[in-house]
Protein backbone atom coordinates (compact mmCIF):
# COMPACT_ATOMS: atom_id res chain seq x y z
CA UNK A 1 0.00 0.00 0.00
CA UNK A 2 1.41 3.40 -0.96
CA UNK A 3 1.62 6.33 1.43
CA UNK A 4 -1.21 8.00 -0.46
CA UNK A 5 -3.39 4.88 -0.14
CA UNK A 6 -2.68 4.70 3.61
CA UNK A 7 -3.61 8.38 3.92
CA UNK A 8 -6.83 7.92 1.93
CA UNK A 9 -7.93 5.05 4.17
CA UNK A 10 -7.10 7.10 7.28
CA UNK A 11 -8.89 10.12 5.79
CA UNK A 12 -12.06 8.12 5.17
CA UNK A 13 -11.95 6.81 8.75
CA UNK A 14 -11.39 10.33 10.17
CA UNK A 15 -13.47 12.78 8.11
CA UNK A 16 -13.53 15.31 10.95
CA UNK A 17 -9.87 16.10 10.25
CA UNK A 18 -10.58 17.39 6.75
CA UNK A 19 -13.65 19.26 8.00
CA UNK A 20 -11.41 21.15 10.44
CA UNK A 21 -8.69 21.57 7.82
CA UNK A 22 -11.16 23.19 5.46
CA UNK A 23 -12.71 25.34 8.20
CA UNK A 24 -9.37 26.69 9.41
CA UNK A 25 -8.12 27.20 5.86
CA UNK A 26 -11.17 29.30 5.04
CA UNK A 27 -10.51 31.30 8.22
CA UNK A 28 -6.98 31.98 6.98
CA UNK A 29 -8.30 32.97 3.55
CA UNK A 30 -10.92 35.19 5.17
CA UNK A 31 -8.21 37.01 7.10
CA UNK A 32 -6.74 38.18 3.81
CA UNK A 33 -3.91 35.66 3.48
CA UNK A 34 -2.86 34.84 -0.06
CA UNK A 35 -0.62 31.97 1.05
CA UNK A 36 -0.47 30.00 4.26
CA UNK A 37 1.18 26.99 5.85
CA UNK A 38 -0.66 23.69 5.69
CA UNK A 39 1.54 22.57 8.58
CA UNK A 40 0.22 25.42 10.70
CA UNK A 41 -3.36 24.46 9.83
CA UNK A 42 -2.69 20.86 10.84
CA UNK A 43 -1.05 21.91 14.10
CA UNK A 44 -4.14 23.95 14.94
CA UNK A 45 -6.21 20.82 14.33
CA UNK A 46 -3.90 18.93 16.68
CA UNK A 47 -4.44 21.62 19.30
CA UNK A 48 -8.22 21.59 18.86
CA UNK A 49 -8.49 17.81 19.06
CA UNK A 50 -6.06 17.48 21.99
CA UNK A 51 -7.19 20.39 24.16
CA UNK A 52 -10.74 21.35 23.27
CA UNK A 53 -12.34 17.95 22.72
CA UNK A 54 -12.87 14.87 24.85
CA UNK A 55 -12.61 11.26 23.85
CA UNK A 56 -9.81 9.07 22.61
CA UNK A 57 -6.66 10.81 21.42
CA UNK A 58 -5.67 10.14 17.85
CA UNK A 59 -2.50 11.12 16.07
CA UNK A 60 -2.25 12.75 12.67
CA UNK A 61 0.82 11.59 10.81
CA UNK A 62 3.08 14.29 9.40
CA UNK A 63 3.14 12.14 6.26
CA UNK A 64 -0.50 13.06 5.64
CA UNK A 65 -0.31 16.86 5.88
CA UNK A 66 0.65 17.44 2.24
CA UNK A 67 -2.27 15.31 1.08
CA UNK A 68 -4.72 17.51 2.95
CA UNK A 69 -3.31 20.61 1.26
CA UNK A 70 -3.61 18.93 -2.13
CA UNK A 71 -7.15 17.76 -1.38
CA UNK A 72 -8.23 21.27 -0.38
CA UNK A 73 -6.80 22.84 -3.54
CA UNK A 74 -8.31 20.08 -5.66
CA UNK A 75 -11.77 20.63 -4.19
CA UNK A 76 -11.37 24.42 -4.34
CA UNK A 77 -9.38 25.11 -7.52
CA UNK A 78 -9.88 28.85 -7.11
CA UNK A 79 -7.35 28.58 -4.25
CA UNK A 80 -4.72 26.63 -6.17
CA UNK A 81 -1.36 27.84 -4.89
CA UNK A 82 -2.71 28.91 -1.49
CA UNK A 83 -0.50 26.24 0.03
CA UNK A 84 3.04 26.00 -1.30
CA UNK A 85 3.70 22.35 -1.97
CA UNK A 86 6.61 20.37 -3.28
CA UNK A 87 6.50 17.38 -5.55
CA UNK A 88 6.35 14.14 -3.59
CA UNK A 89 8.46 11.13 -4.52
CA UNK A 90 5.50 9.02 -5.63
CA UNK A 91 3.72 11.88 -7.38
CA UNK A 92 3.54 12.49 -11.11
CA UNK A 93 3.54 16.02 -12.55
CA UNK A 94 -0.19 15.79 -13.26
CA UNK A 95 -1.04 15.25 -9.58
CA UNK A 96 0.32 18.61 -8.43
Backbone as a ProteinNet text record, in pm:
[ID]
protein_1_A
[PRIMARY]
XXXXXXXXXXXXXXXXXXXXXXXXXXXXXXXXXXXXXXXXXXXXXXXXXXXXXXXXXXXXXXXXXXXXXXXXXXXXXXXXXXXXXXXXXXXXXXXX
[TERTIARY]
84.7	0	90	61.2	141.2	105.5	189.4	162.4	29.1	3.9	-120.9	-241.3	-229.6	-338.6	-362.4	-254.8	-268.3	-337.9	-297.1	-361.4	-509.9	-543.1	-682.9	-769.3	-718.7	-792.8	-810.4	-702.7	-709.7	-806.2	-800.7	-888.8	-1035.7	-1067.6	-1206.1	-1253.1	-1161.2	-1195.1	-1202.2	-1147.5	-1139.1	-1181.5	-1304.9	-1347.3	-1347.1	-1352.9	-1352.8	-1222.4	-1114.7	-987.2	-995.5	-1047.5	-1058.2	-1159.5	-1266.5	-1364.9	-1298	-1214.5	-1141.3	-1036.8	-969.1	-868.7	-933.4	-1046.5	-1116.2	-1164.5	-1222.3	-1271.1	-1158.6	-1046.5	-937.1	-867.9	-867.7	-811.8	-898	-1028.7	-1116.5	-1105	-1077	-1051.3	-925.8	-822.5	-698.2	-722.3	-797.1	-829.8	-911.4	-1007.6	-1091.7	-1016.3	-901.5	-820.9	-736.8	-746.8	-674	-544.4	-514.6	-391.3	-400.8	-293.1	-286.2	-217.5	-133.4	-62.4	-59.1	-52.3	-46.8	15.1	52.5	118.1	17	20	-66	-21.4	105.1	154.4	93.1	82.3	22.3	-124.9	-195.9	-336.1	-346.9	-262	-268.7	-233.5	-139.5	-105.1	-218.3	-295.6	-413.9	-516	-530	-620.6	-573.3	-444.1	-389.6	-423.3	-409.7	-444.2	-593.3	-676.8	-821.8	-862.6	-806.8	-848.8	-785	-672.2	-606.4	-655.5	-686.7	-719.1	-868.5	-935.5	-1074.1	-1177.5	-1137.3	-1234.3	-1206.5	-1305	-1287.2	-1297.5	-1256	-1260.5	-1120.6	-1112.2	-980.5	-890.8	-764.9	-666	-625.3	-618.9	-567	-455.2	-365	-250.4	-266.6	-223	-225.3	-81.2	-54	81.8	127	250.1	307.8	308.3	313.5	314	185.4	79.6	-50.2	-78.4	-0.9	-31	-35.1	61.2	65.2	-55.7	-108.1	-226.6	-349.5	-358.6	-472.1	-464.5	-345.8	-330.6	-370	-327.1	-361.2	-511.8	-571.6	-715.5	-791.8	-754.4	-822.8	-815.2	-696	-679.8	-747.4	-759.9	-831.3	-981.9	-1034.5	-1177.3	-1214.5	-1115.6	-1136.8	-1030.8	-1042.8	-937.7	-913.9	-1009.2	-988.3	-879.1	-840.3	-734.6	-606.8	-594.4	-471.8	-353.4	-253.6	-136.4	-144.7	-259.2	-270.6	-168	-153.7	-50	65.5	185.4	303.6	344.4	340.5	369.8	485.5	551.7	661.4	618.1	678.4	649.6	692.7	604.9	635.1	698.6	773.7	846.3	755.5	638.9	550.1	452.1	468.5	372.3	417.8	324.5	353.8	328.8	373.5	354.5	206.8	122.5	-19.5	-90.3	-36.9	-104	-86.7	7.2	32	-58.2
-117.4	0	124.7	217.9	340.3	433.6	533.8	633.3	703.2	733.7	800.3	709.8	582.3	488.2	476.2	474.8	470	596.5	711.9	837.6	834.5	791.3	792.3	706.6	590.4	505.1	578.2	637.8	709.8	828.1	898	1012.2	969.7	859.9	811.6	770.2	720.3	680.8	799.8	915.3	1032.8	1158.9	1163.5	1277.9	1411.2	1407.3	1530.8	1608.8	1540.2	1610	1702	1651.3	1738.8	1850.2	1821.5	1926.4	2041.7	2010.1	2114.5	2180.5	2100.8	2157.1	2261.1	2226.9	2319.2	2443	2422.2	2533.9	2632.3	2581.7	2669.1	2732.5	2661.9	2719.7	2836.3	2820.1	2930.4	3047.8	3021	3130.1	3206.5	3133.9	3198	3280	3225	3297.1	3422.1	3407.5	3519.5	3631.2	3598.8	3700.8	3781.7	3744.5	3817.8	3752.3	3635.8	3566	3519.5	3536.7	3484	3348.9	3323.8	3196.5	3166.1	3037.7	2999.9	2862.3	2826.8	2699.4	2589.6	2483	2369.4	2300.5	2312.9	2257.5	2332.9	2463.3	2542.3	2507.8	2488.6	2446.4	2313.2	2218.2	2085.9	2093.4	2178.6	2190.9	2256	2342.6	2395.4	2283.3	2196.5	2081.8	1994.7	1972.6	1892.6	1958.2	2089.5	2162	2143.3	2167.8	2158.7	2020	1917.1	1781.3	1733.6	1790.4	1748	1826	1952.9	2039.3	2064.7	2090.8	2135.1	2024.5	1903.4	1795	1685.8	1601.4	1487.2	1360.7	1252.3	1126.2	1075.4	966.6	907.3	1000	1001.2	1080.9	1006	1076.5	1014.1	1101.9	1040.9	1112.4	1130.1	1244.9	1274.8	1268	1176.4	1158.9	1279.5	1322.1	1428.6	1389.9	1261.1	1213.6	1250.7	1280.5	1306.2	1454	1542.5	1685.8	1735.9	1698.3	1744.1	1697.8	1580.9	1530.8	1615.7	1664.4	1751.4	1883.1	1938	2061.4	2037	1926.8	1892.9	1869.2	1801.1	1776.1	1907.8	1998.1	2126.6	2200.5	2209.9	2284.1	2213	2081.8	2007.8	2034.4	2038.2	2062.7	2210	2296.8	2441.6	2499.4	2471.1	2511.2	2662.1	2740.8	2885.3	2924.6	2832.5	2858.4	2779.1	2733.2	2662.7	2754.9	2704.9	2784.1	2848.3	2834.9	2891.1	2826.7	2695.6	2623.9	2599.7	2628.6	2600.4	2456.1	2377.4	2235.3	2197	2092	2037.1	1903.1	1867.6	1738	1626.8	1528.7	1414.4	1304.3	1219.2	1113.5	1028.7	993.1	902.2	977.2	1104.9	1187.8	1218.3	1210.5	1248.8	1398.6	1459	1602	1639.3	1549.8	1578.8	1590.3	1527	1525.3	1654.8	1738	1860.8	1962.8
0	0	0	-88.8	-96.4	19.6	40.1	142.9	116.3	-9.8	-45.9	-16.2	-43.8	-14.4	136.2	214.2	360.6	410.7	353.9	391.8	355.4	236.8	192.6	284.9	323.8	417.2	550.4	601.4	727.6	716.2	605	579.3	582.8	518.3	517.3	656.5	738	875.2	970.7	931	1017	941.5	892.7	811	885.2	1017.7	1095.1	1077.7	1044.1	1025.4	903.9	791.6	674.8	699	770.2	800.1	874	972.3	1044.4	955.1	872.2	782	690.8	635.1	545.7	622.9	738.9	820.5	853.2	901.4	941.4	820.2	708.2	586.3	539.4	542.4	503.8	600.7	727.4	821.6	780.6	741.7	697.7	571.4	478.5	355	388.3	477.7	517.2	586.9	643.4	710.4	611.8	483.6	380.7	335.2	388.1	347.6	202.8	129.9	-6.3	-9.6	89.4	105.2	254.2	284.7	426.1	437.2	558.8	585.3	617.6	538.8	568.9	698.3	731.8	858.3	976	963.6	1070.2	1087.8	976.6	983	1057	1021.2	1084.3	1232.7	1268	1409.7	1488.4	1426.5	1494.4	1515.8	1417.4	1433.4	1548.8	1557.4	1667.8	1801.2	1808.3	1930.2	1962.8	1864.3	1886	1932.8	1871.4	1906.1	2036.7	2075.3	2198.9	2320.5	2302.1	2415.7	2429.6	2319.1	2326.8	2313.4	2287.6	2272.4	2374.7	2395.4	2484.9	2401.4	2457.6	2385.1	2359.2	2285	2261	2179.4	2214.1	2142.5	2016.9	1906.1	1785.3	1732.2	1661.1	1607.4	1457.7	1410.3	1267.3	1218.8	1131.4	1081.1	999.5	1022.6	940.1	793	764.5	625.9	552.2	625.7	564.1	537.3	595.8	587.8	443.7	363.6	224.5	144.8	179.1	108.1	139.7	261.6	295.2	219.1	204.8	126.1	-19	-73.9	-212.6	-228.7	-131.4	-138	-134.8	-45.6	-37.8	-171.3	-228.6	-353.7	-470.7	-462.9	-566.3	-559.2	-437.5	-418.9	-437.1	-421.7	-433.7	-527.8	-657.4	-752.4	-758.1	-713	-710.5	-610.4	-523.2	-425.4	-454.9	-579.2	-617.1	-590.4	-523	-488.9	-351.2	-283.2	-148.7	-56.3	-70.1	2.6	-92.9	-49.1	-130.5	-104.5	-210.6	-197.1	-288.1	-249.6	-328.3	-385.3	-494.4	-554.7	-459.1	-443.4	-358.6	-443	-381.3	-452.3	-539.9	-489.1	-563.3	-653	-667.5	-738.4	-882.1	-974	-1111	-1124.6	-1232.7	-1255.2	-1264.8	-1311.6	-1326.2	-1191.8	-1087.4	-957.7	-880.4	-916.6	-843.1	-895.1
[MASK]
++++++++++++++++++++++++++++++++++++++++++++++++++++++++++++++++++++++++++++++++++++++++++++++++

